[in-house]
Amino acid sequence: MTNMFQGKNILVTGGTGSIGSGIVRKVLQCEPEVIRVLSNDENGLFNLEQELLGYPNLRFLVGDVKDKERLRKAIEGIDLVFHAAALKHVPLCEYNPFEAVKTNVIGTQNLIEVAMEVEVEKLITISTDKAVNPVNVMGATKLLAERLTISANYYKGERKTAFSCVRFGNVLDSRGSVVPLFIEQIAKGGPVTVTDPNMTRFVMSVTAAVDLVLKAATTAQGGEVFVLKMPALHVGDLAEVMIRELAPKYGHVPGSISVRITGKRQGEKDHEELLTEDEAVNAYETDGMFVISPEKNQKNKGTMAKRYTSNGGKLLSKTEIKEMLIANLPYFSEMAGAGE
């Protein structure tokens, strides 16, 4: 992996988000020539710049993927692009659909077109389980972003750029995710709001997600969708474990914190999918991921025969959820067992 990024000029869109900034931190360890961090979050850029002051090969660019001319400037001389910029909150996209299209669809098209103009080596679009059989605006726009990325391999003509996607589920402790929300609610003494305790979701840490994104980037040849493997859990079990473990830290008795069921939000599914049956026909399996090949059974090894859903297999037990939180969130290791 180090050889892949060493000496390279890299652009990360959405570079101040949880995944984007994780990519920046990880790739910095591989001695790239330069990393350009593009974001429309001025405060996020400032904070990341302060965190990484010791790296002279970082450039912080204020800009938006909706602005094609800005992208043209940002991508000059770039070898590799990680496209993590997106509107990702399901309810917000439901109520702001035109903005979701502008960022997730038109923004992706803008980036693909300027990437072709300068013939970057690879462009990797970060996608989501919401793009599989979408029932909401966010998922539909991310599905189209995937299709634009993959189909660019046909549209590019003789240009050398390889376009691929990486798809995964909910990232633990990412900005706006359920874990920081639950922590805030527990700290206040509750109630903890759960849409539906029987909902299931795929989960993984930022570190694991970033590592597999970079691994996918090193192997991408163009046209693949890399589907990262990850465990799944009941949302209700996650809430119970977090209350039990965190309540004492904030001076509360776990039993005093109630759980309020709010019901499914606009555009939400009961269960998520990472792979459809049709995609499984063209997928092969590796240790950390499934790879949907651009051609049917391109690699005849470990081919999947079924869809990959959050309720389709063994879910994490409450003990396993606790272990996962302790392993991936430093503050959980400080109070492990405090509520027992």
N, C-alpha and C positions, 0 to 999 in steps of 0.2 A: 504493500500500500504506500509506503514511504516513497518508493521509486516512481509511483504513478503521479504523485503531486509535487515532488521535489523539483524546484526550478520553474514551476508552472505559474501562469497568470490566471487567477480564478476569480469569478464573479459569483456572489451569493445574493440573490434577490430575497427580500424578506429577511435580511440578515440579522435583524435584532430580535426576531421571534425565538421561541424555544428551540426549534429544530435548526433554523438558520444560524443562530448564534452558536449552537452546539457544533455545527459543521465548521464554522469559523475557528472555534477553539481547537478542534481536533486537527484540522488541516494545517494550522499554524505549527504543529509539532512535526510536520513533514517537510519543513523548510521550502515553502513555495516562494517564488520570486515576489509575488504580490497577491493580496486578497482584497478585492473591492467589495465592500459591504454596502448594498443598496437598500434603502428603506425610506418610507414616508413618515416614519416615527422619529422626529427630531430628538426627543428626549431619550428614546431608546438608543439612538446612535451615540449621543453624548455619554450615556452610562457605560456602553460597551467600550467606547474609546478610553474612558477613565480606567476601566478594568484592565485593558490591554495596552497600557501606555508603553510598555517595554518592547513593543514590536514595531520596528520602523517600516515593515513591509505591509502595513494595513492602510487602506484608504477608506474613508467613511463618506458615502455619497448620499445626499438627500435627493430623493427622486421617487417616482411612482411608475409601475409597469404600464399604467394607462397612457403614459407619456412616451411615445415612440422615439421622439427626438432625444429625450434624456437617455433612453436605453442605447441609442446609437453611440453616444459619447461614453457611456459606462462600459460598453462591450469592446471598445477599440483595443486591439492587442491581446484579447482574452483567449485562453486555451480551453478552459472548462467552465461550465455554468451549472450552478445548482439553483433551481427555481423553486424557492420556498414561499414566495409572496402569494398571499391568498386571503380572501375573507372566509373564515372557517367556522363561525358560530351559526349553527343551524337556524335557531329562531330569528336572529338578526337578518340572515339572508332571506328568510321567508317574508319578512316585512320590508326588506330593501332589495328586491330581486334585480332591478335594473343595475344597481351598483355592484351586485354580485357578478352579474354577467360582464360588466365593464372590467372588473379586476381579474376574475378567475378565467374568463374566456378571452376577451379582447386583449387583456394584459399578456396572457400566454401566447396568443397569436403574435402580438408585437415582438415579444422576446424571441420567438422562433424565427420570425422574419429577419430580425437584425442579426441573429446568430448565423443564419444562412449567408447573409451579406459578407460577414467577415470570416466565414467558414471555421467556427470554433471546432475543436476536436469532438467534444461531447456536450450535450445538454441533458440534464437529469431533472425531470419534473417530479416534485414531491406530491403524492396524491393521498387518498384516504379511503377507508372502507365505506364511507358514505357514497362513493362513486359507483358501488356495486348495486345493481337493481335500485337506482335512486328513487326515493319517494319525496324528496324535498329539493328546494332550489339549490342549496349548497352542493348536494350530491350530484345533481344534474349538471351544474356548471363544472364540477371537478371531473365528471365523466367526460364532458366535452373537452376539457383541458387535456385529459389523457389521450383522447382520440386525435386531437390536433397534434400532440407531441408524437404519437406513434405514426400517424399518417404523414408527418413531415418527412419521414424516411423515403416515401415515394415522391413527394412533392419537390424534394430538394434537387432532383436531377443528378448531375455529376458531382455535386458538392460533397465534400468528405464528411460533414458533420453527422455524428451518430446521435439519434434522439431516443431516449428511453425514459421509463417512469418507475418510481418506487411507491408502493401502496402499503399503508399500515393503519392501525386503529388509534385508540386514545393513548396519548402520551402522559404518563404519570407526572403530576406537578407542573405541567406546562401552563402557560399563562391562560387564564380563563377556563381551566379544566375543573373537574369536580373536586379534586383533592384539595387545592387551596381554598375552595369555597367551603368545604366541610370543616377545614381547620379554622377558618374565620368564624363559622357558626358555633363550633364547639367552644372556642375561646370565649365567646359571649354567653355561654351557657345554654345554647340552643334557641329555638328548635333547629334540628338538622333537616333540611328539605330534600326529600327524595321523590323523584317523579313517579317511579314505580319500582318497588324493591325486587320484583321478579325480572326486570329488564336485565339483559346480559350485554356486556361490552368487552371488546378486546382491549388489553392494556399492556404497555411496556414502558420502560424507562427512557428518558431522553438519551442517555448514554448508549443503550442498546440500539435505539432507533438510528442514531447518528452513525454508529459503527457499521450497521448493516447498509445504510445508505451509501457510505463510502466504499464498502465491499462491493455493492452492486455497481457503483461507478467504475471500479477497476475492471470489472468483467463485461460491462455493457458493450455490445457490438452494434446496437441500433435496433429498435423495434420491440425490445423486451419490456414486459411489465414485471418488475420484481415485487413479489408479495411476501412481506416479512412475516415469519411465524411469530406468534405471541399467544400467551395464555388468555383465558376469558374468565369473567366472574359475574356474580349477581351484584347489582348496584347496592341492594339492601345489605348484603354481607359486608361490602366495603364500608358502608356507613357504620354498621355495628362495630366492626373492628376498630375503626378510627375513633369512635366515641369511647370505647373501652380503653384504648391505649393513650388517648390524648387528654381526656377529661381531667385526670389527676394532675397533669402538668399545668393546667390552667386553674387549679383549685376547685374543681367540680367533682361530684360523685357521678360516675357513669350513669347510674340509674335515674339521675335527676334530669338528664338531657333527653328530651323527647324527639321522636322522628315524625315529621309531618309529611304525609303523602300529598303531593301537589298535582299528580296526574301528568300524563304525557304532554309535552310541549308541542307546539305547532311544528310539524315536519319530522318528528322523531319516530324511529322504529322501535319495536320491542326488542329485536335482536339484529345484530349487524352481520354482514357478510364480507369476506375478503376475496372470495373466489367463487364464480358461478360454475355450474356443470359444464356449460359450453366452453368456458375458459379452461376448465380442468382437462379437457381433451387435448389441449395444446400445451399443457404445463408439465414440467419435470421438477423433481424435488432435490434440494441440497440440504445441508445441515441446518442452515438458518433461514431458508426461504423456499418458496415455490417460484419458478420462473415461467411466465407465460411466453412462449416462443412466438415469433412472428410467422413461423411456418408450422404446420401441423406435425407434432411429434418430431420436431427437428433434432432433439436429443432423446433417444429412446432409453431413458432410465428413470425409474421411480415415477412414472407418469401417474398423475392423480386420476381418480375415477369418479370423484364426487365433489360437490361444493364444500366450501370451507366457511362455516358459520359459527357465531359466538355461542350458540346453544347446541352445537352439533357434536360435542364431545364432553370430556370431563372438565368441569369447572373447578376453579381454585376453591379449596376449603377455606374456612376462616383462619385456620392455622397457617395455611400457605399464603393467604393474603397478608397476614401479619409479617411473615418471613420476607415476602417480596417488598413490603414497605420498608422494613428495617434494612434490607440489602440495598435499596435504591434511594432512600431518603435519609440523609444523615441524622436529622432530628428525631427520627423514630428509634434509632439505636440508643439514644440517650435515655429513653423511658420505656424500653421493652419490658413488658411484664408489669409495668407500674399499676395497671388497672386490674390485675389478677389478685 
